[in-house]
Amino acid sequence: MSTRSALSGPALRMGGLVLALVLLCVVGIATTDGRFASIGNITTILSLAATIGVVSIGMTFVITGGGIDLSVGSVLGLATVWASTLSTQYMAEDYGWWVIVLTALVVGLCAGLVNGALVAYGRVPAFIATLAMLAAARGLAEIIAGRRTQIVDVDPFLDVFRGDLLGLPMIVWIFVVVAAAGWFLLNRTTFGRRTIAVGGNPEAARLAGIKIKRHTLYLYGLTGLTAGIGAVMMLARTTAGSSTHGTLYELDAIAAVVVGGTLLAGGRGTITGTVLGVLIFATLTNVFVLNNLDSSVQAIAKGAIIVAAVLLQQWFASRERATST
Amino acid sequence: MVDVDPEPTEQPAPQPLLRMRGIVKEFPGARALDGVDLEVRPGEVHCLLGQNGAGKSTLIKILAGAHQPTAGEVLLDEAPVTIPDPVAALRLGIATIYQELDVVDGLTVAENIYLGHELARGGVTRRSDAARRTREVMQRLGHPEISPHREVGRLPAAGKQIVQLARALSREARVVVMDEPSAVLDSEEVGNLHRIVRELTAEGVAVVYISHRLEEIRQLGDRITVLKDGRTVATGLPVADTPTKELIRLMTGRSVEYAFPDRPGVPEDAAPVLDVEGLGLGAVFEDVSLTVRAGEIVGLAGLVGSGRSEILETIYGARRATSGSVRVGGKRLRAGVDVAVAAGMGLCPEERKSQGLLLDEPVYRNITLSTFARLGRGGLLDEGAERAAAREQVEALDLRPASVDRDARTLSGGNQQKALLARWLVHGCRVLLLDEPTRGVDVGARAEIYGLIRRLADAGTAVLVVSSEIPEVLGLADRVLVISDGRAVHEGPADEIDEHAVLDLVMEGSVA
């Protein structure tokens, strides 16, 4: 067991996030006479959270590893377009719905590996490399789609991914599985330990014999892959591929990750925190929508939450340092 | 009548321009300066001499306003002054030129010179004025070819130094402090630097000059102050009639006694484990060859900047060698740290915090940083095995507090070093490279770490140690290589050479 006291560190941080989520729910229940606390509405919140949630899990890894990926949103858009072109859909009709899934995943993975290669081996700063990918992927998506929305009518695909399982939408299950796998990967595998080491002190990791460049490549590949998974979910939710899908997802994902307690500087990451961060933002949106409030007011609230979360984190960090030395 | 002048000399001594009296500087847990006196006269080159860690850097940082003294006073023209920050130092006419050349690469020469006191009217910079004055200063420094509009980042090291000097002159500095200015220059540029220093002193500017090169001190200096262990041991020695032997005697002789373990001696037939041949790294060092046998401790002695740490890091593959080869157990290694680690090499780096540890991770994860993959199975971690391996080392090395779950940040310097040693003990090493193994470690823990290193060697590890503390290298190692200016100038058994001889070699580059 950890020697950290229960009143400091991760436990308290998680407690704060849960408290914030509960408060939001209380506000939701109090202001919407019954419309908030219905099975249907909860399902709506979870569906809203699912796609951005999967992308945020990938973002948690790349940030914990000391990087950043600004391209997840446009890579997601590109993957939806590529996986829904006429030729992809014809192939899916012939061979099965998995063609669409595979296309989206491969596009995401490849874009991520390009990012990773630029950052790790080309020594391009992560901010710049992924900013370039943000622009380029969106442009490529527009060229492929010709700025048109590509309707998906491969029924087996829609049947699988728009369906329900045990009362919950399929895309919510995908989020649950990705989050659980992400938690396991970060906390129980050598990959996760390397991620923390590379993000916490790359020089120490390198001098201990860890191949930090290769690991950085993998991290961006992983983030790209989650953008590909997000693309599959987006295709299912909207039944269309479009070059505008995923716009500003990078910022939503970074916000959820940081609010969740992952250090933007790297070296400490929490999947549980990210999931809570995603749920807080989705619930916030839902409460605002149910109250017919302006989306501009919602944006201000979102900004306030981000700042409050980071201020609280710094306060925790300084307290921890004060008590531990 | 009897003259009561405390310094009765033939000619009356000129009034000192700068005087520091009883300067004490305490850092948390350490006393860097413990009563330093310094007296600098106008128009002289005053050399500051002392071994690494003697307190020279701390002293000049106090002059530059970067540190505040805990006690003692600074007098300028015999009037006490306080120097709360670097801007105040410049305002008082004290300019410091650091070794690391603190110029802003992206700005032009003129912009650098007037950085912080821009020539401006109503917030708008007067570029042509600045350029004209810069041209004048450059003329005075003998470098009219450096244009005021040149970007500083594109100047060579010598050029950047000129810019720093120009900055000092533009502030009408009366005291110029130079920290090993010749270390970054080639011999022609050193000549020019000396010329500039002489011109400055001819105008009445006092120069405080730090250098390890005795030859240079002889050429340039007027008087010498020697620091040792944070104290002034001699002040105002005239350069002309102080013999080198005397200077070295003043600089050496430690007040602290170290307990070094016995040297059992390396058997004649011990197999060479680490074999380095003709290793070079650009302009940093060249043609370094050495062999470390199983059970042997080899020490590299040399001053900061001599290339010691770089040699270690290049052997380890953390820097890409430009020539030469490294062999472990006869097998030549490709470049790359992972290759070196796989071949059984381990490095405890000089900067433990920035290069060695994950400060916010528990001790056991720091200890298993190079073995967690091996302790796990199929990509899964086995934290139970990690804790057990770490706990075993924590007990064996008497690491305190004896908890493997505390964050590494909370450990003292000595215990952090033990954690790093434990990392390689868990890994199992044929070759262990140690860079400054006792920096920031208190005296008691030092003896423990020396004992530990010796036990590792006795168990058959080949150990290569770098230290700027010469007594440490001589006391711990079986064999010593003396490094000066990136070359090995001496190799021999550690018990056949003493601190004086090593310093002589380092400072003169040849046996005295």
Interface residues (C-beta under 8 A of the other chain):
Chain A: M1 S2 T3 R188 T189 T190 F191 G192 R193 I196 A197 G200 N201 E203 A204 A205 R206 L207 A208 G209 I210 K211 G267 R268 R321 S324 T325
Chain B: Y316 A318 V337 D338 A340 V341 A342 L347 P349 S354 Q355 G356 L357 L358 L359 D360 E361 P362 R365 L369 S370 F372 A373 G376 G379 L380 L381 S403 D405 R406 D407 R409 T410 R423
